[in-house]
Amino acid sequence: MSGEQVPNVTELLHQAMQAHAGGQLDSAEGLYRQALHQAPQDPDALHLFGVLEAQRGRHKAAADLIRQAIAVRPMEPMFHNNLGNVWLERSCVADAEACYRQALALAPMRPDVLNNLGVLLSLTERREEGEQLLRRAAELAPQFGDARQNLANHLLRGGRVNEALQQCLEGLLIAPRSRTLRRLLGMLYIALGRIDEATALYRGWLELEPDSVEARFLLSACSGSDVPDRCPDRFVTETFDGFADSFDAKLQQLSYKAPELVAAAAARHLGPPGARLAVVDAGCGTGLCGPLLKPHARHLVGVDLSAPMLSKARAREVYDELVAGELVSFLAGRPACAEALVSADTLCYFGRLEPFAAAARTALRDGGLLVFTVEAHADGPGEPDYRLQPHGRYSHRRSYVEAALRGAGLAPVEVQPAVLRMEVEKPVDGWVVCARAGGPA
């Protein structure tokens, strides 16, 4: 209209960045597109739109946009750094390293770039160089909790537990509100059997943040008081939303096996792949199970509480449907929707299994297959059905798992012990469970 003033590119970018920072990704995308319509070669608009596309799992589009930004402004280190992040998401490690090194050549003192390259190298045979870079990042930016945490994790992978612990303590002196460092310090205390110190840590955290669901839940886990039947949904969403971008890399560091174990168990009972089944991946996270299940699925659904994790799952392009929601409610609301239902490393956040088992039976057709993992504890006399461990996950005894399934009309057909991951250089034992829904097989 004649009286309406059209925002200029600067105004549009300011509005887009505000929407982007606030998680309003659709609004941000529209504003970035408007800015690029007015100025197709604006490097900031290209770069920021590329970052948004990467957040949504559209890594090819993200790389194209950020490369265009670099072509216009080749001396901007942030552009090279974020292009490196995109390459790393696409598992193009050599390309990621080249981008990080270019960013460092332009800005040798940037802590975020030092941290990114340090993490990448620390997971390869160039561990010493990675450690040096992480130490430099932590020294240059003492408040940068990620660098300190990554350095502690690097030391931990090398068996240097006491050095890792010291890094957390030093970091918290400088940045006492760092959740990442508190989380890691608590895990280290627990791994060393120093439960009283972990309890004191979480109690102090709760005093600083009385509304923190995470601090309250972890305090219950360590102290054994006010233990809930399952993790609060808010604890799960806050925990996983916060590190969706680095989730797969973290699991790789832990020698994470649950998706492969679940997929192998499913394959034993589903027979040769034929893309003929309706399959649900309950608690799908970033979709690590998706590519393993897809050969069996004519329709593959993933459900998870964390929207950022689902964004990563979407980028795998194997799911026919992705749903943000609580998995028990989802399953209970979709009767007979699945011929196979899998859940890898999700029921460790459940104590009581009866609600899940009942919902799974509702969702499965007669004869349908259920496959899942749980963490394990001994099945001897006096052992509880489930226990909230100090690290904040539940373990279960085998006889209880089987009883909960039978009570819901699910017949256990296989319960195998397995090591699900390594944590602080120690194996995490679990069960890989297969069951059939009552009715014709």
N, C-alpha and C positions, 0 to 999 in steps of 0.2 A: 504494500500500500504506500501511497505517496508520502504519508506522514510518518511512516515507520522507519526507524534507523536500523540498518543492518549492522550487526556486530562485526568489528574487524578481526583479523586473524589473531591478534594478541588477546583480545577479549574472549574469543572462542576457545583458545588454548587454555586460558586461565579457568574458564568454566569447565572445560573437559578434564583438566587436571584435578579440580576439586571433586568432580563426579567420580573420577577414576580412584582417587585416594579414599573416597567414601564407599567404594565397592559398587557404585552404580554403573556397571560396565556397559549396559545398553545405552544409557544416556551419554556416557563418555565416548562410545563408538560413534554415535550420531554427530557429536560435536567435533570429533577429530575429522570425520568425513567432510563436514561443512568447512572446516579450516583448510583441508586439502583441496576442496573444490575451488576455494578462493585463491589458494597459493599451493599448487600441486608439488612444488619443490621445496616447501618449507621443511628444513631438516628436523626441527623440534617436533612438528606434527607427525612427520614420517616415523621418527624414532619412538615417540610415545605411543602412537598407534601400533607400532610393531611390538612394543612391550605388552600392550593390552592383548594383542593377538596371541602372544606367547602364553599369557596367563590363561587364555581360553583353550590352549592346546593346539592352536593352529600354527604350528611351528614353521611350515614352509612360507606361509604368508608373512609371518613375523620376520623371518630371515630376509625375505625380499624387501620389506619396508625398511628395515634397519640398514641393509646394504645401500638402498637409495639414499638414506640420510648420510651415510658415510661418503658416498660419491659427492654429495654437496659440501659436506664439512668433514674432510678426512682427518683433521687434527683433533677431533673431539674424543678423548679417551673413553668417556661413558658409552659412546656408541659401540666402540669395539668390545668393551666389557660385556655389554648386554647382548651383542651378537654372539659372543662366546657362550653366554648362558643358554642361548637358543640352540647352538650347536651341541652343547652338552646334553640338553634335553633330547636331542635327536640321536644321542650316542655317537656323535662324530667327534671323538676325543681329540684327534690331531687338529681338526679345524678349531675346536674350542681353545686348545692351548695356543695356537697361532694368534687368535684374537686377543687372548689375555696378555700375551707377550707384546703385541702391538700396543695395547692399552698401557702397559707398564713402560714401554719405550717413550710414550708420550707423557706419562705422569708416573714416575718411578715411586712416588710416595703415597699413592692412593691405597688406603687400607682395604677397600672392598676388592680391588683387583688382586692385591697380594694374597688376600684370603682365598679368592676363587682359584687362582693358580696353585696356591699352596695345597688346598684340598685335593685338586685334581692330581698333583704330583705325589701327594702323600699316599694315594691309593695305587701307585705304580711302583716300579723298582727304583724310582728317584725319590725315595722317602726323605733322605737327608735334605735335599733342596726344598722339598715341600715343607719340612719342619722349619727351615730357616725363614721361608717366606711367611709362614704363620706366626712365627715369633716376631718378625718385623711388623706385621699387621697389628698384633696385640700391643707392641710397644708404641707404635705411632698413634693408635686410637685406643687408649685404655678402657674407654666406655663401650667399645665395640664387642659385645658379648659373643657374637657368632665366631669371631676369630679366636677368642679365648677358648670357647667350647670346642671348636674344630681342632685346636692345638691339643686340648685335653684328650679328645677322642683319638687323635693321632698317637699320643703317648700311650694311651690305653691299648691300642692295637699292637703296640710293641711290647706289651707286658709291663709297662712302666707306671703301675697303678698309683704309687705314692706321688710321682711327679704330676700325674694327671690331677690328683686330689689337690696338690699345692696350687696348680693353675686355677682351679675353681675357687679356692680360698682367697688367693690374691685378687682374682677378678671381682669377687663379691665385696672386697674391701673398697674397690674403686667404684663399682656399680652395684650397690646392695639390693637394688630392685630387679636385677636381671633374672627373669624367669628361666631362661635357658641354662644359666649357670647353677641356679638353685636345683633345677631338675636333675642335672648331671651330678652335682655334688651329692644329692640324696641317693641317687643310684649307686654311686661309689661307696658311700657309707654302708649301704645295705649289702653290697657285694663283699665288703670287708667284714661284715658281721657287726658293724657298729650301729646297731638299731637305735640305741638311746640318742646318739648324735643326730641320726636322721630324723627321729621324732622331734627333737629340739629344733632342728632346722625348719620342719614344716609348721611347728607351733609358732615360731618366730615369723614365718611367712604369713600365717593367718593373722597374726597381730598387725602386720603391715597392711594386709589386704583382707579385711574381715569378710568381704563378699566373694572371695576366691573359692570357687567350687573345686578347683584342682588342689589347692592347699588343704582344704577340709577333707577331701577324699583321701589324699595321700597320708594325712595325719591319721585318719581312721585305719588305713592299711598298716601303718607302722605301729600304732598304739594298740590296735585290736578293739578299740571302743567305737560304738555307734557305726558298726559295719553294715552297709546296705546290702540288699540282695543282688544288686548289679551296679555297674558304674552309672552315675547320672549322665543323661544324654548330653547335658551341657559340658561336662568334663570331656566327653569324647569329641564333640564338635570343636571345642576350644583347643584341645590338644592337636587334633589332626588338621584343622584349618590352618593352624600356625606353621606347620612344616610340610604342607602338601608339595611345595616346590622341590623340597629336598628329600622327600619320603623314600623314593626308590633307591637313591644313593645311600641313605642311612641303612636301609634294609640290606643292601649289598654288603655293607661293612659288617653286618651281623651274620653273614652266611645264611640268609633267610631261606628256608626250604618249604614252608607251608604250601604255597601254590603248586609247586611240583609234586609234593606228596599227595595233595588232594586230587590233582588231575590224574596222577598215576592210579590212585585207588578207584576213581570214577571210571577210568578206562578199563580196569579189570572187570567191572560189573556191567558196563554199558555195551561192551563189545566193540567191534570195529567202527571207526568214525563213519558217519553217513549223513551228517547234517539233517537229521530227521526228528530231533527232540526239542521240546520246549524246556529251556534251561534257565534257572534263576541263580545268579551269583549274589548271595546275601552278605552284605558287608564287603562290597567289591573294592572299596578304596580306589587306588589309582588304576585298577584294572589288570593287575598282574596275572590273575587267573583267566582273563578273557581270551587271549590268544590260545591258551591251552584247552579251553572248553569249546571254542568256536567250531572245531571240526565235527563235534557231536551235535551242534545246535542248528535247527532251522530258525529258531527265534531265541535270542540270548538277552536276558534282562539283568541289569545290575542295579542294586539298591544300596545306598549308603547315606549316613547322616551328614557327611561333609560335602558341601557344594564344591569347594576347591579341589577336593580329591576326585569328585565326579568329572570335573573339567579335565583332569589328567586322563581319566578313563576314556572320556569321549575322544581324546586325541588318538587313541589306539585304533579307532574306527572298526571295532569288532562287535560292539553292542548294538542291538536293534532298538533297545530302549534303556534309558538311565533315569532312575527315580531318586530324588532326594527325600529321604524319610527314614523313620525308625523301622528296623527290619521285621520285628514281631508284628507290629501293626500292619505293615505292608503285606506280610504273608497271610495274616488272619483275614485281610480284606480281599484276597484273591483266591477263592476256593478253586481247587483243581486246576490251577494255572500251569503246573509244571510236571514234567516227567522226570526231571532231575533237578536237585537243589543242592548247591554246594556253599560252604561257608569256611573260608580259610582264615584262621587266626583272628576270628571275631568273637567267638564265644568265651575267650579268655576275659572278656569284659562283662560276662554274665556269671553270677553265682548260681542262683536257682535256674535250672534248665527246663523245668516243666512248661513255662509259658512259651519258650521257643519251640519245644517239641510239639506242643499242641498246635501252634501256628504252622509249623512245618507240615504236620499231617494234614491240616486243612488245605494247604497250598498244593500238596502232592496228589496226583491221581493215584488210584489203586495200582499197587505194584511199582510206584515211582521210587527212585533212589535218592537217598539223603547221604551226603558225604561232608564231614566237617572235622576240624581239629579242636582239641582243648589241651591245655597244659595239665600235667599229671602230678598227683602225689600218691603216696603209698595207700594200699587198699586194706591195711591190716585192721585188727580190732581197735575200736576207739577212735579211728580216723574220721574226721568230719566228711560229709558228702562233698562239700566244697570249702575252700579256704581262700580268703583274700590275702595274698602274699604282700610282704612289705613293699615290693616294687610296684604295686598297684594293679596287678592282674590276678584273676582267680585261677586256682588249680582245682581239679576234680579227681575223685577216685573212680576207678573203672566201674565198680558195681553200681554206683549211683547213676553214672551216665547211662548204663544199660537199663536200669530201672525206670529212669525218666522217659526213655524212648518207649519202652514197653507200655508204660502207663498211658501214652498218647496214641497207641496203636501202631507203633513202628517196631519192626523186628530187627534187632542187631544181627548183622551177618558177618561183620569183620571189625575187630578192634585191635589195632596194631600199635605197639610202642614205636616212637620215633623221636629224633632230636629235631626240634622245630627251628632253632636258631642258636647262635652263640651270643652270650651276653657277659661282658666283662671277662672274656676268655673262658667262660664256663658254659657247658651245654644246657639248654632249656629242654627238658623232657616233656613229651606230650603223648596224646593218643590220636591216631587217625581212625575215625569211626565211619563205618558204612552201615546203613539200615534201609530196610524196605518198608514202604507203606503197606498196611494190611490190605488184603484183597488179591485178585489174580496178579501174578508176577508177569 
